[in-house]
Amino acid sequence: DRRVKTVMAVFWLAVFIFINLTSILYLGALTIEKVMGIPLFWGVVGLAAFAGIYSIYGGLKAVALTDVIQVIFLIGGGLITTYIALDLLGAGEGVWQGVTNLYAQAEDKFHLILDKSHPSYKDLPGISVILGGLWVANLYYWGCNQYIIQRALAAKSVGEAQNGMLFAGFIKLLVPLLVVIPGIAAFALNAPLEKSDEAYPWLLSNLLPVGVKGIAFAALTAAIVSSLASMMNSISTIFTMDIYKSFFRKEAGQHELVKTGRWASFGSLLVAVLIAPMLSGLDQAFQYIQEFTGFISPGALSIFLAGFFYKRATANGALAAAFGSFVFSTLMKFLCPGLPWMDRMMIVFFLCCGLIILLGSRKPMENAYTTHRPGLFHTSRLFNILSLVVIAILVAFYWFWW
């Protein structure tokens, strides 16, 4: 109902502005600082200005069109970076020898399941990486997050949206090669880093030849700006439609809503610019993003899943889950400081599901209703087959490197 929509809108705005937008600005500015020597603050300002210009006036269409172009260069630059790093580790004997040497030098870095004695156990808590909170984070981010699903919602048809999801799924399988392997290679090459977030900028600065470095850096910067623009578009949409139009100007026309959305984007960007430099004390901004998004994501995921699959789900149950997610997470953060944040997300998710079931059990079944068409979730045979291929490759990754 309206209460749930409003609460989730406020939570999402807080997450997008204070966590996602700020961390993206920080990481982008850190890369610019390490590669070009521009001070962190001015890198933040430059990225914000660049993203603001084409997002505020271009909207989601401008973001989508630039994404199509830059993804080619981003993946290409990432693959070249990985290739050069592995070739360097091969000591003149080729990439495959580099892979062998990398595995020999950093064998412990290839394991998904860590022992409790491992210094990184708090971030990757053993079996929870496969069976626990990781799935809460992933299912929320890729399935219940307006920042991501706005791409599917903007598709011309359900079929095109499904094809886009398939393409994204196959691209996602390249992440170990584009992100994980270069990070391990930086470790094996004894990169002089002050923090983990400096690994990729160091590789760009020290390994890539002139020209290729420029293309890879340009693609990376474009991806950062695109992420900023997408986030601002989501903030604009949520604030305009769920807050402004619902509570302040129900009769507002399209022109007024567009203008309001632009001011919302500008305001959120200004707040993020002021906060982003404060993240410089973090070793890994990604952990910061995941942990604090985890205050909201368990409740959001439980609400979406209950809305899809639990006929007794009620607005009261959803509202309890939304508030419960934040309250449970905050209490466990301070009362159980030694509990890994991934395990905390899993526990909070089940608590939120319990609230929805408990409050839904009082609802007579005859009042349950369905609002979707029976064929809404139909998928083609090709979609099903390729989805199974993606899942099979993913399972193989987990099996090989567990």
C-alpha positions as CSV (number, residue, x, y, z in Angstrom):
1,D,0.0,0.0,0.0
2,R,1.0,3.7,0.1
3,R,2.7,3.3,3.5
4,V,5.0,0.6,2.2
5,K,5.7,2.4,-1.0
6,T,6.7,5.6,0.9
7,V,8.9,3.8,3.5
8,M,10.7,1.9,0.8
9,A,11.1,5.1,-1.3
10,V,12.8,6.9,1.7
11,F,15.0,3.9,2.5
12,W,16.1,3.6,-1.2
13,L,16.8,7.3,-1.5
14,A,19.0,7.1,1.7
15,V,20.9,4.1,0.3
16,F,21.3,5.5,-3.2
17,I,22.5,8.9,-2.0
18,F,24.6,8.2,1.1
19,I,26.0,4.8,0.1
20,N,26.0,4.1,-3.6
21,L,26.4,7.6,-5.1
22,T,29.1,8.6,-2.6
23,S,31.1,5.4,-3.0
24,I,31.0,5.5,-6.8
25,L,32.2,9.1,-6.7
26,Y,35.0,8.2,-4.3
27,L,36.2,5.1,-6.2
28,G,36.1,7.0,-9.5
29,A,38.1,9.9,-8.1
30,L,40.6,7.5,-6.5
31,T,41.3,6.0,-9.9
32,I,41.7,9.4,-11.4
33,E,44.1,10.4,-8.6
34,K,46.3,7.3,-9.0
35,V,46.4,7.4,-12.8
36,M,46.4,11.2,-13.5
37,G,47.6,12.7,-10.2
38,I,44.5,14.9,-9.8
39,P,43.6,15.4,-6.1
40,L,40.7,13.3,-4.8
41,F,38.3,16.2,-4.1
42,W,38.7,17.7,-7.6
43,G,38.2,14.2,-9.2
44,V,35.0,13.9,-7.2
45,V,33.8,17.4,-8.4
46,G,34.8,16.6,-12.1
47,L,33.0,13.3,-12.2
48,A,29.9,14.8,-10.6
49,A,29.8,17.7,-13.0
50,F,30.3,15.4,-16.0
51,A,27.6,12.9,-14.9
52,G,25.2,15.7,-14.0
53,I,25.4,17.4,-17.3
54,Y,24.3,14.4,-19.4
55,S,22.1,12.6,-16.9
56,I,20.0,15.6,-15.7
57,Y,19.3,16.7,-19.2
58,G,19.6,13.4,-21.1
59,G,17.7,11.1,-18.8
60,L,17.8,7.3,-19.0
61,K,18.0,7.2,-22.8
62,A,21.3,9.0,-22.7
63,V,22.6,6.6,-20.1
64,A,21.5,3.6,-22.1
65,L,23.0,4.8,-25.4
66,T,26.4,5.5,-23.9
67,D,26.4,2.2,-22.0
68,V,26.1,0.3,-25.3
69,I,29.3,2.0,-26.6
70,Q,31.4,2.0,-23.5
71,V,30.7,-1.6,-22.5
72,I,32.7,-2.7,-25.5
73,F,35.8,-0.7,-24.5
74,L,35.3,-1.5,-20.8
75,I,35.4,-5.2,-21.4
76,G,38.1,-4.9,-24.0
77,G,40.3,-2.8,-21.7
78,G,39.7,-5.1,-18.8
79,L,40.7,-8.2,-20.9
80,I,43.8,-6.4,-22.1
81,T,44.8,-5.5,-18.5
82,T,44.3,-9.1,-17.4
83,Y,46.3,-10.4,-20.4
84,I,49.3,-8.1,-19.8
85,A,49.3,-8.8,-16.0
86,L,49.3,-12.6,-16.6
87,D,51.9,-12.2,-19.4
88,L,54.2,-10.3,-17.0
89,L,53.7,-13.0,-14.4
90,G,54.7,-15.6,-17.1
91,A,58.2,-14.1,-17.2
92,G,58.5,-14.4,-20.9
93,E,56.8,-17.8,-21.2
94,G,53.3,-16.6,-22.1
95,V,50.0,-16.1,-20.5
96,W,49.3,-19.7,-19.6
97,Q,52.5,-19.9,-17.7
98,G,51.5,-16.7,-16.0
99,V,48.2,-18.3,-14.9
100,T,50.3,-21.2,-13.5
101,N,52.7,-18.9,-11.7
102,L,49.8,-16.8,-10.3
103,Y,48.1,-19.9,-8.9
104,A,51.3,-21.1,-7.4
105,Q,52.1,-17.7,-5.8
106,A,48.7,-16.9,-4.5
107,E,46.9,-20.2,-4.2
108,D,45.0,-19.2,-1.1
109,K,43.5,-16.2,-2.9
110,F,41.5,-18.5,-5.2
111,H,39.3,-20.1,-2.4
112,L,35.7,-19.0,-1.8
113,I,35.3,-20.8,1.5
114,L,37.6,-19.5,4.2
115,D,38.5,-20.9,7.6
116,K,37.5,-18.9,10.7
117,S,41.2,-18.2,11.3
118,H,41.5,-16.4,8.0
119,P,41.9,-12.6,8.4
120,S,39.2,-12.0,5.7
121,Y,36.7,-14.4,7.3
122,K,34.5,-11.4,8.5
123,D,33.9,-10.4,4.9
124,L,33.7,-13.9,3.4
125,P,32.3,-16.1,6.2
126,G,32.9,-19.7,5.1
127,I,29.9,-21.5,3.7
128,S,27.8,-18.4,3.9
129,V,29.4,-17.3,0.7
130,I,27.5,-20.0,-1.1
131,L,24.5,-20.7,1.1
132,G,24.0,-17.5,3.1
133,G,23.8,-13.8,2.9
134,L,25.5,-13.5,-0.5
135,W,22.3,-14.6,-2.2
136,V,20.3,-12.0,-0.3
137,A,22.7,-9.3,-1.6
138,N,22.6,-10.6,-5.1
139,L,18.9,-11.2,-5.4
140,Y,18.1,-7.8,-3.9
141,Y,20.6,-6.0,-6.1
142,W,19.8,-7.6,-9.4
143,G,16.1,-8.3,-8.9
144,C,14.6,-5.7,-6.5
145,N,16.7,-2.6,-7.0
146,Q,15.2,0.2,-9.1
147,Y,18.7,1.4,-10.1
148,I,19.1,-2.0,-12.0
149,I,15.6,-3.0,-13.0
150,Q,14.9,0.5,-14.6
151,R,16.9,-0.9,-17.6
152,A,14.4,-3.8,-18.0
153,L,11.4,-1.5,-17.3
154,A,12.6,0.8,-20.1
155,A,12.7,-2.1,-22.7
156,K,10.3,-2.0,-25.7
157,S,8.8,-5.4,-24.8
158,V,9.0,-8.2,-22.2
159,G,11.0,-10.3,-24.8
160,E,13.6,-7.6,-25.2
161,A,13.9,-7.2,-21.5
162,Q,14.5,-10.9,-21.1
163,N,17.1,-10.8,-23.9
164,G,18.8,-8.0,-22.1
165,M,18.9,-10.0,-18.9
166,L,20.5,-13.0,-20.7
167,F,23.2,-10.7,-22.2
168,A,23.9,-9.2,-18.7
169,G,24.1,-12.7,-17.3
170,F,26.8,-13.8,-19.7
171,I,28.7,-10.6,-19.3
172,K,28.5,-11.1,-15.5
173,L,30.4,-14.4,-15.9
174,L,33.4,-12.4,-17.1
175,V,33.7,-10.6,-13.8
176,P,36.3,-13.1,-12.3
177,L,38.5,-12.5,-15.4
178,L,38.0,-8.7,-15.5
179,V,38.1,-7.9,-11.8
180,V,39.3,-10.8,-9.6
181,I,42.3,-12.1,-11.5
182,P,43.8,-8.6,-12.0
183,G,43.4,-8.0,-8.2
184,I,45.2,-11.2,-7.4
185,A,47.8,-10.4,-10.1
186,A,48.5,-7.0,-8.4
187,F,49.1,-9.0,-5.1
188,A,51.4,-11.4,-6.9
189,L,53.4,-8.6,-8.5
190,N,53.9,-7.0,-5.0
191,A,52.2,-3.8,-6.0
192,P,53.0,-1.1,-3.4
193,L,49.5,-0.3,-2.4
194,E,48.3,1.6,0.7
195,K,44.8,0.1,0.3
196,S,43.1,-2.7,-1.7
197,D,41.0,-0.2,-3.7
198,E,44.2,1.1,-5.4
199,A,44.9,-2.3,-7.1
200,Y,43.2,-1.6,-10.4
201,P,44.5,2.0,-10.8
202,W,48.0,0.7,-10.1
203,L,47.6,-1.9,-12.9
204,L,46.3,0.8,-15.3
205,S,49.2,3.1,-14.5
206,N,52.1,0.6,-14.5
207,L,51.2,-2.2,-16.9
208,L,49.3,-0.8,-19.9
209,P,51.1,0.8,-22.8
210,V,50.4,4.3,-23.9
211,G,47.2,4.4,-26.0
212,V,45.7,1.2,-24.6
213,K,46.0,2.8,-21.1
214,G,44.1,5.8,-22.5
215,I,41.3,3.7,-23.9
216,A,41.0,1.5,-20.8
217,F,41.0,4.6,-18.5
218,A,38.4,6.4,-20.7
219,A,36.2,3.3,-20.7
220,L,36.5,2.9,-16.9
221,T,35.7,6.6,-16.4
222,A,32.8,6.4,-18.7
223,A,31.5,3.4,-16.7
224,I,31.8,5.3,-13.5
225,V,30.0,8.3,-14.9
226,S,27.3,6.0,-16.3
227,S,26.8,4.4,-12.9
228,L,26.5,7.9,-11.4
229,A,24.0,8.9,-14.1
230,S,21.9,5.7,-13.6
231,M,21.8,6.3,-9.9
232,M,20.8,9.9,-10.3
233,N,18.0,8.8,-12.7
234,S,16.7,6.4,-10.0
235,I,16.8,9.0,-7.3
236,S,15.0,11.5,-9.6
237,T,12.3,8.9,-10.4
238,I,11.7,7.7,-6.8
239,F,11.7,11.2,-5.3
240,T,9.4,12.7,-8.1
241,M,6.9,9.9,-8.3
242,D,6.8,8.5,-4.8
243,I,7.4,11.5,-2.7
244,Y,6.7,14.8,-4.6
245,K,3.7,13.7,-6.7
246,S,2.2,11.6,-3.9
247,F,2.5,14.1,-1.0
248,F,3.2,17.6,-2.4
249,R,1.7,18.1,-5.8
250,K,-0.7,15.4,-6.9
251,E,-1.9,17.5,-9.8
252,A,1.7,18.2,-11.1
253,G,2.1,18.0,-14.9
254,Q,4.9,16.4,-16.8
255,H,7.0,19.5,-17.2
256,E,6.9,20.2,-13.5
257,L,7.8,16.6,-12.7
258,V,10.8,16.7,-15.0
259,K,12.0,19.9,-13.5
260,T,11.5,18.6,-10.0
261,G,13.4,15.4,-10.9
262,R,16.3,17.5,-12.2
263,W,16.5,19.4,-9.0
264,A,16.4,16.2,-7.0
265,S,19.3,14.8,-9.0
266,F,21.3,18.0,-8.5
267,G,20.6,18.0,-4.8
268,S,21.6,14.4,-4.3
269,L,24.7,14.9,-6.3
270,L,25.7,17.9,-4.2
271,V,25.3,15.8,-1.0
272,A,27.3,13.0,-2.4
273,V,30.2,15.3,-3.4
274,L,30.4,16.6,0.1
275,I,30.4,13.1,1.7
276,A,32.5,11.1,-0.9
277,P,36.0,12.4,0.2
278,M,35.2,11.2,3.8
279,L,35.4,7.6,2.5
280,S,39.2,7.9,1.9
281,G,39.8,6.1,5.2
282,L,38.3,2.8,3.9
283,D,40.4,-0.1,2.7
284,Q,37.7,-1.5,0.4
285,A,34.7,0.7,-0.5
286,F,32.9,-2.4,-1.9
287,Q,32.6,-3.9,1.6
288,Y,31.2,-0.6,2.8
289,I,28.6,-0.6,0.0
290,Q,27.5,-4.2,0.7
291,E,27.4,-4.0,4.5
292,F,25.3,-0.8,4.8
293,T,23.1,-1.7,1.9
294,G,22.5,-4.8,3.9
295,F,20.5,-2.8,6.4
296,I,17.7,-2.4,3.8
297,S,18.2,-5.3,1.3
298,P,17.0,-8.2,3.5
299,G,13.6,-6.5,4.2
300,A,13.2,-5.4,0.5
301,L,13.9,-8.9,-0.8
302,S,11.5,-10.5,1.7
303,I,8.8,-8.0,0.6
304,F,9.3,-8.7,-3.1
305,L,9.4,-12.5,-2.7
306,A,6.3,-12.5,-0.5
307,G,4.5,-10.3,-3.0
308,F,5.3,-12.8,-5.7
309,F,4.8,-16.1,-3.9
310,Y,2.9,-15.7,-0.6
311,K,-0.9,-15.2,-1.1
312,R,-1.4,-14.2,2.6
313,A,1.1,-11.4,2.4
314,T,-0.3,-8.1,3.7
315,A,0.7,-4.5,3.7
316,N,1.1,-4.6,7.5
317,G,3.5,-7.5,7.1
318,A,5.5,-5.7,4.4
319,L,5.7,-2.5,6.5
320,A,6.9,-4.6,9.5
321,A,9.6,-6.2,7.3
322,A,10.7,-2.8,5.9
323,F,11.2,-1.3,9.4
324,G,12.3,-4.6,10.8
325,S,15.1,-4.9,8.3
326,F,16.7,-1.7,9.5
327,V,16.0,-2.2,13.2
328,F,17.2,-5.9,13.3
329,S,20.3,-5.0,11.3
330,T,21.2,-2.0,13.6
331,L,20.7,-4.0,16.8
332,M,22.8,-6.9,15.5
333,K,25.5,-4.6,14.3
334,F,26.0,-3.2,17.8
335,L,25.0,-6.2,19.9
336,C,26.9,-8.8,17.8
337,P,29.9,-6.9,16.5
338,G,31.8,-10.1,15.7
339,L,29.1,-11.5,13.5
340,P,30.1,-11.3,9.8
341,W,27.8,-8.8,7.9
342,M,26.9,-11.5,5.3
343,D,25.6,-13.8,8.1
344,R,23.7,-10.8,9.6
345,M,22.0,-10.2,6.3
346,M,20.8,-13.8,6.1
347,I,19.5,-13.8,9.7
348,V,17.7,-10.5,9.2
349,F,16.2,-11.8,5.9
350,F,14.6,-14.8,7.7
351,L,13.4,-12.6,10.5
352,C,11.7,-10.3,8.0
353,C,10.1,-13.3,6.3
354,G,8.9,-14.5,9.7
355,L,7.2,-11.1,10.3
356,I,5.4,-11.3,7.0
357,I,4.2,-14.8,7.6
358,L,3.2,-14.0,11.2
359,L,1.1,-11.0,10.2
360,G,-0.2,-12.7,7.1
361,S,-1.5,-15.8,9.1
362,R,-4.3,-13.6,10.5
363,K,-5.6,-12.9,7.0
364,P,-8.5,-15.1,5.7
365,M,-7.5,-16.9,2.5
366,E,-10.7,-15.8,0.7
367,N,-9.4,-12.2,0.7
368,A,-6.2,-13.2,-1.1
369,Y,-6.1,-11.9,-4.7
370,T,-3.9,-11.9,-7.7
371,T,-3.1,-8.8,-9.8
372,H,-0.9,-10.3,-12.6
373,R,-1.9,-11.9,-15.9
374,P,-1.2,-15.7,-16.1
375,G,1.1,-15.3,-19.0
376,L,3.1,-12.4,-17.6
377,F,6.0,-14.7,-16.6
378,H,6.2,-16.7,-19.8
379,T,9.7,-17.2,-21.1
380,S,10.8,-18.6,-24.5
381,R,12.6,-21.9,-24.9
382,L,15.8,-20.1,-26.0
383,F,15.7,-18.0,-22.8
384,N,15.2,-21.1,-20.7
385,I,18.1,-23.0,-22.3
386,L,20.5,-20.1,-22.2
387,S,19.6,-19.4,-18.6
388,L,20.5,-23.0,-17.7
389,V,23.8,-22.5,-19.5
390,V,24.6,-19.4,-17.4
391,I,23.6,-21.3,-14.2
392,A,25.7,-24.3,-15.2
393,I,28.8,-22.1,-15.8
394,L,28.2,-20.4,-12.5
395,V,28.0,-23.7,-10.6
396,A,31.2,-24.9,-12.3
397,F,33.0,-21.7,-11.1
398,Y,31.8,-22.4,-7.5
399,W,32.7,-26.0,-7.7
400,F,36.2,-25.5,-9.1
401,W,37.2,-22.7,-6.7
402,W,35.3,-23.5,-3.5
